[in-house]
Each structure stands twice: as C-alpha cells, then as structure tokens.
Amino acid sequence: MNNRANILSMPCVLDEGIASRARIGLVVLASDHTVEYEFRQVVTMPGVAVYQTRIPNSPKITTDSLRAMETDIADQAAVILPGIELDVLAYGCTSASIVLGEDRVFELIKEGRPEARPTTPVTAAFAAFRAFQSRRIGVVTPYGEDINRTVRQYFIDNGLQVPVFGSFNQTDDNQAARISTDSIRDAIMSVGSHSEVETVFLSCTSLRLTDRVDDIESQLGKPVTSSNHALIWHALRLAGVSEPIDGYGSLYRLPTH
C-alpha cells in the first residue's frame, strides 16, 4: 500500500478578492473598544474592505499619552497588507490628531503608506461640517479639562465657533467606551437644543453613536455626527464610494467637500 499523499496540481483563477472596489486601512488604538465595531456596521457593500492594525497607547487620555503615539503611527500604517496598495489610511484617534496636528499625522501616514489618502476623525469631522454647511458646532466629549480646552481651541483655530461644549469628564478610555448610548443621546439633545448650535459633534472613537444618528437627528432636527460616524463616511468617500447609504443619518446622503 502506498502511504504517500497523492497531491494534485489544481488550476485556479485569481480574481480581485474581497476589496475589488476599495481597500481602507485603519490604525486603531490598543485601548479602543468601538471604532472597528462601527466600521463593520456600515461597511457592508460588496467589494469594499477594511483592514485594521492596533497602535500601542495608554488608556489614560492625557496630552502626554496622546503625544506618545507619534513614534508608532508610521510603522503601524506600514504593517497593513504589505505590498498591497491601500486607497485610504485612517488614523483612529480624535484627540491625538488634534494634539499632534493633522498635518503631522498626515506626514506619518504618508511615511508608512505613501499611496493612501490620509484621514483622521477630526479631518473627517471638518469635512462633515463643510458638507452640512455648518460653522457653529456643539461639541460633546468624554475628556478631562485639559484635553477639552485643546479640542475647543483647535476648532476655533480652524474657523469654527463652539457656542456649547459638554463633557462626560472621563479620562480613561475603558470607561469612556462604557458610556451608555442613552447618556450620549441625552447629552447630544441637551447641547443641540441651544439655538446657536447648527450641528452637534460627538468626539472620541470609543463612544458609540453611529447606529443612533438617524433617530437622534429626527428628534433634534439638526445634523449630528461623531468621530467614528464622520471617519467612516469620509474614508468611504475618499475611497470613491459615493452612493448614499441609508439608515445612518443625513451625512451619509452627502458627498465630501
């Protein structure tokens, strides 16, 4: 009896794989609970794929811990599908993108993935505000006072007004991720109820909102977006996915600007 395996050479055809339309890379914080989950909720269209990597970080949200990620962004961007081009590379931290500055984050993304179009949550948020034609932004965050001051000033420095700013005052990412969606809805409704607010923005990729936006906008009567909600929309639009997407609020029916 011949015990040698009879291994046949089988023919195969190579197609475009699961990303025949677009490849989106996503650098996720090690402490983030939510951004991948919300990407998976929205990115279900055929031919569009999201590929993630995790970047080391402390769950404590401080200026120093945010700056510490600077040395790892390029390397983490580079490990996603080596040798395969990405259409977009998204860095998934709002507050770090503000502390480091978008231009610096873009430099680091381009160092790791020169072919990819870069974005961050705050970049995406600003694009969303332009799409909404809004300049007076109500902001809700989970951060402590020092990060809140930095976020508010960054918005103002970029030509926006922040007439109302609310915070849950949670300085640990693991706690921020557990803020209930009802608490988030109530905070958005409170901030958005002020007449001078045109659009409400929920900052931080650990906070859950994307599948609640449609209902909250219906109640509030104003546009609403978040770090993840805007980042997903912007990444898709940059990747050439331009069709309206139902069920996720008014932003997903708009092109980028």
C-alpha positions in Angstrom: 0.0 0.0 0.0 1.3 3.4 -1.0 1.1 5.8 2.0 2.5 8.7 0.1 -0.1 11.5 -0.4 -1.2 11.9 -3.9 -1.1 15.8 -4.2 -2.6 17.0 -7.5 -1.8 20.4 -9.0 -5.2 22.1 -9.4 -5.8 25.0 -11.7 -7.1 28.3 -10.2 -8.3 31.7 -11.4 -7.3 34.8 -9.4 -10.0 37.5 -9.0 -9.9 40.9 -7.2 -10.6 39.4 -3.8 -12.9 41.0 -1.2 -11.6 44.5 -2.0 -12.3 44.7 -5.7 -13.7 48.2 -5.2 -11.8 49.8 -2.3 -9.2 49.0 0.4 -9.4 51.1 3.6 -6.7 50.8 6.2 -7.5 51.7 9.8 -5.0 52.3 12.6 -6.9 51.6 15.9 -5.8 52.5 19.4 -4.9 49.5 21.5 -7.5 50.8 24.1 -10.3 51.4 21.6 -13.5 49.3 22.1 -15.7 50.8 19.4 -14.3 52.0 16.1 -14.0 48.6 14.4 -17.5 47.7 15.5 -19.0 50.8 14.0 -17.0 50.4 10.7 -18.4 46.8 10.5 -22.0 48.2 10.9 -21.7 50.5 7.9 -19.1 49.0 5.5 -21.2 46.1 4.2 -21.2 47.0 0.5 -19.7 44.4 -1.9 -16.1 45.0 -2.9 -15.2 47.3 0.0 -12.9 46.0 2.7 -11.4 47.5 5.9 -8.1 46.3 7.3 -7.0 47.2 10.8 -3.9 47.3 12.9 -3.6 48.4 16.6 -1.2 51.0 17.9 0.2 50.9 21.4 -1.3 53.5 23.7 -2.3 54.2 27.3 -6.0 54.1 28.1 -5.4 57.2 30.2 -6.4 60.2 28.0 -3.7 62.8 28.6 -1.7 65.1 26.4 1.4 63.1 27.1 -0.2 59.7 26.4 -1.6 61.1 23.1 1.8 62.5 22.0 3.5 59.2 22.8 1.7 57.6 19.8 3.6 59.8 17.4 6.6 57.4 17.1 4.4 54.4 16.2 1.9 55.8 13.6 4.1 55.3 10.5 5.1 51.8 11.5 1.6 50.7 12.3 0.3 52.1 9.0 3.0 50.1 7.1 2.1 46.7 8.6 -1.4 46.6 6.9 -1.2 44.3 3.9 2.5 44.8 3.0 3.0 45.1 -0.7 -0.7 45.7 -1.4 -1.8 49.3 -2.1 -4.5 50.9 0.1 -6.9 53.6 -1.1 -7.3 55.3 2.2 -5.5 55.1 5.6 -7.4 56.4 8.6 -5.8 57.0 11.9 -8.4 56.4 14.6 -7.8 58.9 17.4 -9.5 62.3 17.5 -7.7 63.9 20.4 -4.2 62.7 19.3 -4.9 64.1 15.8 -5.6 67.4 17.5 -2.7 67.3 19.9 -0.2 66.3 17.2 -1.9 68.3 14.5 -3.5 66.8 11.4 -0.5 67.8 9.2 1.9 65.9 11.4 -0.4 62.8 11.4 -0.6 63.0 7.6 3.2 63.1 7.3 3.4 60.0 9.4 0.7 58.2 7.5 2.4 59.1 4.2 5.7 57.8 5.6 4.1 54.4 6.2 1.7 54.3 3.3 2.6 56.9 0.7 0.0 55.7 -1.8 -3.0 56.0 0.6 -5.2 59.1 1.0 -5.0 60.0 4.7 -7.7 61.0 7.1 -8.4 61.3 10.9 -11.6 61.7 12.9 -11.1 65.5 13.2 -10.3 65.8 9.5 -13.4 63.8 8.7 -15.5 65.9 11.2 -14.3 69.2 9.5 -15.3 67.7 6.1 -18.7 66.8 7.5 -19.2 70.3 8.8 -18.4 71.6 5.3 -20.9 69.2 3.8 -23.5 70.4 6.3 -22.5 74.0 5.6 -22.3 74.4 9.4 -19.8 76.6 11.3 -21.4 76.8 14.8 -20.7 73.4 16.3 -21.9 72.0 19.6 -19.3 69.5 21.0 -19.7 66.6 23.4 -16.6 64.7 24.6 -15.6 62.2 27.3 -12.4 64.1 28.1 -10.9 65.8 31.0 -10.5 69.6 31.2 -7.0 69.9 29.6 -8.0 67.9 26.5 -11.3 69.7 26.3 -9.6 73.1 26.2 -7.3 71.8 23.5 -10.2 70.4 21.4 -12.2 73.6 21.7 -9.3 75.8 20.7 -8.4 73.6 17.7 -12.0 74.0 16.4 -11.8 77.8 16.9 -8.3 78.0 15.2 -9.9 76.2 12.2 -12.5 78.9 11.8 -15.4 77.2 13.7 -17.5 78.6 16.5 -18.2 76.4 19.6 -21.1 78.0 21.4 -21.8 75.0 23.6 -19.3 72.4 24.8 -20.3 69.4 27.1 -18.1 66.7 28.6 -18.6 63.4 30.5 -15.2 64.1 32.2 -13.9 60.5 31.8 -10.2 60.3 31.4 -9.9 56.6 30.9 -10.7 55.1 27.5 -12.0 51.9 29.1 -14.6 53.9 31.0 -15.4 56.2 28.1 -16.3 53.1 26.0 -18.9 52.2 28.6 -20.8 55.5 28.5 -24.3 54.3 27.6 -25.9 55.3 24.2 -28.8 56.8 26.1 -26.4 59.0 28.1 -24.8 60.0 24.8 -28.2 60.7 23.2 -29.3 62.9 26.2 -26.0 64.9 26.0 -26.4 65.5 22.3 -30.0 66.6 22.7 -29.0 68.9 25.5 -26.2 70.5 23.6 -28.1 70.6 20.4 -31.2 72.3 21.9 -29.3 75.6 22.0 -30.5 77.8 19.1 -26.9 78.9 18.2 -25.8 75.3 17.6 -26.1 74.2 13.9 -24.5 70.8 14.2 -23.6 68.5 17.1 -20.3 66.6 17.1 -19.5 63.7 19.5 -15.7 63.4 19.9 -13.8 60.2 20.7 -13.7 56.9 18.7 -14.6 54.9 21.8 -18.0 56.5 22.1 -20.9 54.7 20.4 -23.3 56.6 18.2 -23.3 55.6 14.5 -26.5 53.4 14.5 -28.4 56.0 16.6 -27.7 59.1 14.5 -30.8 58.7 12.3 -33.2 58.7 15.2 -31.4 61.5 17.1 -31.4 63.7 14.1 -35.1 63.1 13.7 -35.7 64.2 17.3 -33.3 67.1 17.3 -33.9 68.5 13.8 -30.2 69.2 13.3 -27.3 67.3 11.8 -25.4 65.1 14.2 -22.1 63.3 13.7 -19.3 61.7 15.7 -15.6 60.8 15.4 -16.4 57.3 14.1 -19.5 58.3 12.1 -17.6 61.0 10.3 -14.5 58.9 9.8 -16.4 56.0 8.2 -18.2 58.4 5.9 -15.0 60.3 4.9 -13.0 57.1 4.4 -15.6 55.8 2.1 -15.9 59.0 0.1 -12.1 59.3 -0.2 -12.1 55.7 -1.5 -14.6 56.5 -4.2 -17.7 55.0 -2.6 -20.0 57.9 -3.3 -23.5 56.4 -3.2 -26.0 57.4 -0.4 -26.1 55.0 2.5 -29.5 54.7 4.2 -30.0 54.4 8.0 -27.1 56.4 9.3 -28.3 60.0 9.2 -28.1 62.9 6.8 -24.3 62.9 6.4 -24.4 59.6 4.6 -26.5 61.1 1.9 -23.9 63.8 1.1 -20.7 63.9 -0.9 -17.5 65.1 0.7 -16.2 68.7 0.2 
